């Protein structure tokens, strides 16, 4: 029989790979799927913003729906036919999305510092410019719930105040999204309490490929130069 660590790894992998093409069609019909993920080089602040929002949308939704699918099993499609559950799913989707934007923006800022050496204040100012059109695009969706505006403000405060020079090239920047996935997923508390580390690790696992992509695609000096021109 596999040990506890091996069992946790198998469950995490099950959550990560929970979706078939048909299930994505179902989810898309009810809650919407973000813009397609591309692998274009990142040469400007605008391109960095596009990378951040598309990858964040993908990670947020696949993490949330993967967890729901794993917990609900064959009853997963029924969740999208229950108005109350659908409302909770949509609230969770928006909260996790903003947390993902926050985490990936922090990682991007730290990566820019490591590659260019620019100071913390400049990085914070540039990320504020990057995030502004994303926040404007998001707006204030009714389905996001009454706490959403506070989450947006918390993200803005975090990006303005964090020390990017102290963030490592690892998963340390990705602290908000695991908390959001665990907190907002509409699963009964007695069940979630058993899943805490499994759920948090499932979203951490998804960030690995995103970190690898941004390392490869980001031309940090050109991005910085585009902000100064």
C-alpha positions in Angstrom: 0.0 0.0 0.0 1.4 3.4 -0.9 2.6 5.7 1.9 0.7 8.9 2.9 3.0 11.1 0.8 2.5 9.0 -2.3 -1.2 8.9 -1.8 -1.3 12.7 -1.5 0.7 13.0 -4.7 -1.8 10.7 -6.5 -4.8 12.7 -5.3 -3.1 16.0 -6.3 -2.4 14.6 -9.8 -6.1 13.4 -10.0 -7.2 17.0 -9.3 -4.8 18.4 -11.8 -5.9 16.1 -14.6 -9.6 15.9 -13.9 -10.9 17.5 -17.1 -11.9 16.0 -20.4 -12.7 18.1 -23.4 -16.4 17.5 -22.9 -16.3 18.7 -19.3 -14.5 21.9 -20.5 -17.4 22.5 -22.9 -19.8 22.1 -20.0 -17.9 24.5 -17.7 -17.5 27.0 -20.5 -21.2 27.0 -21.2 -22.1 28.0 -17.6 -19.2 30.1 -16.3 -17.0 31.1 -19.2 -13.5 30.3 -20.1 -10.7 32.8 -20.2 -8.8 33.9 -23.3 -6.6 31.3 -25.0 -3.2 30.8 -23.5 -0.4 31.7 -25.9 3.4 31.6 -25.8 4.2 34.9 -27.4 7.5 36.5 -26.3 7.0 39.2 -23.6 8.6 42.4 -24.9 6.3 45.1 -23.3 4.3 45.8 -20.2 1.1 45.2 -22.2 2.3 41.8 -23.2 3.3 41.0 -19.6 -0.2 41.9 -18.6 -1.7 39.6 -21.2 0.5 36.8 -20.0 -0.5 37.4 -16.3 -4.3 37.5 -16.9 -4.5 34.6 -19.3 -2.3 32.3 -17.2 -4.1 33.4 -14.0 -7.5 32.7 -15.6 -6.3 29.2 -16.7 -4.8 28.3 -13.4 -7.8 29.6 -11.4 -10.4 27.8 -13.4 -8.6 24.5 -13.9 -7.7 24.4 -10.2 -11.2 25.2 -9.0 -13.1 23.0 -11.4 -10.6 20.2 -11.0 -11.2 20.2 -7.3 -14.9 20.3 -7.7 -14.8 17.5 -10.2 -12.7 15.3 -7.9 -15.0 15.8 -5.0 -18.3 15.6 -7.0 -17.4 12.7 -9.3 -20.2 11.8 -11.7 -22.5 14.4 -10.1 -20.2 17.2 -11.3 -22.4 18.4 -14.2 -25.3 18.7 -11.7 -23.5 21.4 -9.8 -23.9 23.7 -12.8 -27.7 23.1 -12.9 -28.2 24.3 -9.3 -28.6 28.1 -9.2 -27.3 28.4 -5.6 -24.2 26.3 -6.3 -23.6 28.1 -9.6 -23.6 31.4 -7.7 -21.0 30.0 -5.2 -18.9 28.7 -8.0 -18.8 32.0 -9.8 -17.9 33.9 -6.6 -15.1 31.4 -6.1 -13.9 31.7 -9.7 -13.5 35.5 -9.4 -11.8 35.4 -6.0 -9.3 32.7 -7.1 -8.6 34.6 -10.3 -7.7 37.8 -8.5 -5.5 35.8 -6.1 -3.7 34.2 -9.1 -3.1 37.6 -10.7 -1.6 38.8 -7.5 0.7 35.8 -7.1 1.9 35.8 -10.7 2.4 39.6 -10.7 4.6 39.3 -7.6 6.7 36.5 -9.3 7.0 38.6 -12.5 8.2 41.6 -10.5 10.8 39.6 -8.7 12.0 38.1 -12.0 12.3 41.6 -13.5 14.4 42.6 -10.5 16.7 39.6 -10.8 17.3 40.2 -14.5 17.6 44.0 -14.5 18.5 45.1 -11.0 16.0 47.9 -11.0 14.8 49.1 -7.6 11.7 48.0 -5.7 9.8 51.3 -6.1 10.2 51.2 -9.9 9.0 47.6 -10.1 6.0 48.4 -8.0 5.1 51.4 -10.1 5.4 49.5 -13.3 3.3 46.6 -12.0 0.7 49.1 -11.0 0.6 50.3 -14.6 0.4 46.8 -15.8 -2.5 45.8 -13.5 -4.6 48.9 -14.0 -6.2 47.8 -17.4 -6.7 44.3 -16.0 -8.7 45.7 -13.1 -10.6 47.9 -15.4 -11.4 45.0 -17.7 -12.6 42.9 -14.7 -14.8 45.7 -13.4 -17.3 44.8 -10.7 -19.2 41.7 -11.8 -22.4 41.2 -9.8 -21.7 37.4 -9.6 -18.3 38.1 -7.9 -20.0 38.8 -4.6 -19.8 41.6 -2.0 -16.2 40.8 -0.9 -14.8 41.2 -4.3 -13.9 44.9 -4.1 -12.0 44.3 -1.0 -10.0 41.5 -2.7 -9.1 43.9 -5.5 -7.9 46.5 -3.0 -5.9 43.9 -1.1 -4.1 42.8 -4.4 -3.3 46.5 -5.2 -1.9 47.0 -1.7 0.2 43.8 -1.9 1.7 44.8 -5.3 2.5 48.3 -4.0 4.1 47.2 -0.7 5.9 43.9 -1.2 9.7 43.7 -1.4 10.3 42.2 -4.8 14.1 42.0 -4.1 13.4 39.4 -1.4 11.1 37.1 -3.5 12.9 33.9 -4.6 12.7 32.0 -7.9 10.5 29.4 -6.4 6.9 29.0 -5.2 7.2 31.5 -2.4 5.4 34.2 -4.4 2.4 32.0 -4.8 0.8 32.3 -1.4 -2.5 34.0 -2.1 -3.9 31.5 -4.7 -3.6 28.4 -2.5 -5.4 30.2 0.3 -8.1 31.4 -2.1 -8.7 28.0 -3.6 -9.1 26.4 -0.2 -11.2 29.2 1.3 -13.6 29.9 -1.6 -14.2 26.4 -3.1 -17.9 25.6 -2.5 -17.2 22.3 -0.7 -18.6 21.5 2.8 -16.2 22.5 5.5 -16.0 19.0 7.0 -14.8 17.7 3.6 -12.4 20.6 2.9 -10.7 20.2 6.2 -9.5 16.8 5.1 -8.3 18.2 1.8 -6.4 21.3 2.9 -2.9 20.4 1.9 -4.0 18.4 -1.1 -5.9 21.3 -2.5 -3.2 23.9 -1.8 -0.6 21.6 -3.4 -2.7 21.1 -6.5 -2.6 24.8 -7.4 1.1 25.0 -6.5 1.7 22.1 -9.0 -0.1 24.1 -11.8 2.2 27.1 -11.3 5.4 25.1 -12.1 4.8 25.3 -15.9 3.8 28.9 -15.7 7.0 29.8 -14.0 8.9 27.9 -16.6 7.0 29.8 -19.4 7.6 33.3 -18.0 11.3 32.5 -17.5 11.6 31.6 -21.1 9.3 34.3 -22.6 10.1 37.4 -20.6 12.6 39.9 -22.0 12.8 41.9 -18.8 15.1 44.6 -20.1 12.9 45.3 -23.1 9.8 45.4 -20.8 11.6 47.9 -18.6 12.7 50.0 -21.5 9.1 50.1 -22.9 7.9 51.6 -19.7 10.6 54.3 -19.8 10.0 55.3 -23.4 
